């Protein structure tokens, strides 16, 4: 029997309420509602490339894009103490822009507004105009290109927090890019409940304890609102 979306949202809120170590993992899908393209959706960057098409032109520049209700719902989880760690494949800076604390965020593919030290992996804002880190290492773009290694510090933190999670929620990722997509597997092996909120299929769908195919804005803000009621948070 197909479970109604409203019931599933209630279950998700209850699971967050009960969780001691919730971890969220985001991909490009969370930013499409801000006007950014995804990669493997029907009109995504890689989908179009495979068809011999160029990416769709954006209606605004990257730095003018603002976080949406999905990003802000995750910030609300942070405020309620229901976000131990956030792992993101996105380089668009929208999580930091929305108010996520840098110390609980791993940006596995970098951040287009940041430079990273090749020696110590410290990141600094591009706007500072620095080319050398205080440690003496060279500062380069933090965005990870194809074939480049992921930042080891962020990667290690992501594995560590995934293994500690008791609730692992994937938001807007097709989970096909490794090693980032290894994180749900680590969480499952640790005994965590796996929730996937993504319109397209993922390799982990058969293993998800709760699966949403709806738009992120139709699920995450509503789940957070219910969680607030469970926790006695009133606006």
N, C-alpha and C positions, 0 to 999 in steps of 0.2 A: 504494500500500500504506500502510495506517495505521501510523504509527510509535508504538510503545509509550511510555507516559508515562515509564517508567524510563529509556528511551534518551534521550528529550528532556531529562530532568533532567540526565543525564550530559553532554549537549551544552551545556546552559546553564552548568553548572559549568565546563566546558572554555572556553567563551567568556569567562566572567568571569576565569578564570585567564589568558587571553591578552590581555585588554583592558588598554589603557593609560589610557583615559578613560571608565570606566563611569558612566552617569547613570541614576538611577531616578526614575520619575514615578508618583505614587500618586493614586488617587481614593477615593471613599467606600467602594468594595468592600473595601479593606483593613481597614476598621474595623467591618464588619458582624459579624465573628467576635468583636468585643468587645461586641456588643449594640447597636450604633448602626445606624440605618436607612441604606440606600443611597438613590439617587435614581431610577434608571431600571431597577432590577431588577423582577421580577414583582410584588413587594409594596413597591416603592420609593416615596419621598415624591411624586415627580412622577407616577409611574404611578397611584398612588391618587388624586392630585388630578385627573388627567385623567378618572378614572372617577367623579368627584364624591364621593370618600371622603376623610375626614380622615386624617392620618398615624396609624400604629399607635402606641399609647401605649408609652413606654419602660419597661422593668422597673426601671431605676435612673436617677438624675440624671446629667447629662452629666459633672459633675466627679467622679463616683464610678467612671466607666468607666476601665478599665485597658488598656494596650497588650496585644496578643496575639502569637502566635508569628511572624506576618508582620512586625509592627513590629520585633520583636527580631532577626529574621533580617537585616533591613536594617542594624541596629546592628552585627551581626557583620561585615557587609561593610565598614562603616566602620572597625572595629577592624583588619581585615586589609588596609586600604589599597585596598580594591576598591570604593570609593564616592567619586567625585570630587564629586558634587553630587546633592541630592535635591530634586525639585520636587513640591509637593503641592497638590492642590485642596481639602484638608480643613481645617476650622477647629477640629477637636476637641482639639488640643494633644497628641495621642497620640505623635507623632514626637518632640517635645521631651521628653515624659514618659518615653519609652523610652530616651533617652540620645543622640539625634542632636545633634551640635554645631550650635548656631544659625548659625554662619558658613558651613555647607555646606547650609543649608536655605532654600528659598524657599517661603513659604506664600502662594500667589497669591490666595487668597480670604480671607486674614487668619487670625486666631486668636482664639477667643472669650475667652481669658484675657488678651489684650493690648489695649493702647490704642496708637494710631498718631498721630504728629504730622502735622498737615495741611501743615506747612511743610517739614520735613526728612525725614519718613517714619521717624524713629526710633521703635522700639516699646518700651513699658514695660509691666510687669505691672499689671493692673487693681488688684491687691491693694495697690499702693503708694498708691492714692487720689489721684494727681495729676490735675490738669486742664490744666496748662500744661507744655510741654516746656522744658528748659533753654535752648533756642534762642529761646523766646518764643512759639512756635506753639501752637495749641490742640490738646489731645489728645482724640481721638474713638475710638469703637470701631474696631478694625482689621478687623472682619468686613465684607466687601464685599457690599452688597445689589445686587439687580437694577438695572441701569442705571448703577451707579457704576463708575468707572474702577478698574482693578486697580492695586496699588501699583507705581509705575514702576520703582523700584529692583529689586524682586523680579522683575518682568517682564523687565527688561533682563538681569539675571543668568541667568534661565532661558533666554532666547534664546541668550545667549553660551555657556553650558555645553552646551546642546543641539547647537550648531554645532561644538563641540569634541569631542563624544562619538564613540567608536568602537563603543560598545555602549549601546543605549538600551532600558531595560526599563520597560514600562508594567505597573502592578500595580493592579487593581481600579478601572479607569476605562473608561467607555463612549466617551470621546474625542469627545464631541459638543459640548462647551462651548468656544467660542473666546474669547480667543486662547490659552487654556491648551492646547487640543488642537492648536495649531500646532506645538508642540514636537516631536512625533514626525516631522512633515514636515521640520522643520529638520534633525533628526538624519539622516533618510534622505538628504536632499540633500547632507549632509556626508559620506555614505558609511558611516554607522554601520549595524551590524546592529540590527534592530528585533525585540524580543521582547515579546509581549503575553500577559499572564496575567489573564484576565477571563472570568467565566462567560457574560456576554452578548456579543452581537456588537458590533463596532466598525467605523467606516468605514475603518480601516486594516488590517483582517484580511488582505486580499489582498496587502498589501505587507509583512506580517510574515515575517521569516526563521524565526521559531519561534513557534508559537501554542499556548497552554495554555487549556483550558476548565475545568480542575479548580478546586477550592477552593484558595485561596492557601496554607492550612496544609498542603495535600497536596503542594505543589511547592517553595515558597521555602525552608523550613527544610531540606528534603532536599538541595536544590541547594547550599545554603551548607555543609552537612555534607560533601558531596563536594568542594567547593572547598577546604575545610580540609585534606582528605586530599591533594589535589593540591599544596597549598602547604606541606605538612609541618607543619600546625598540629594538635597532638594535645592533647585535653582530659584 
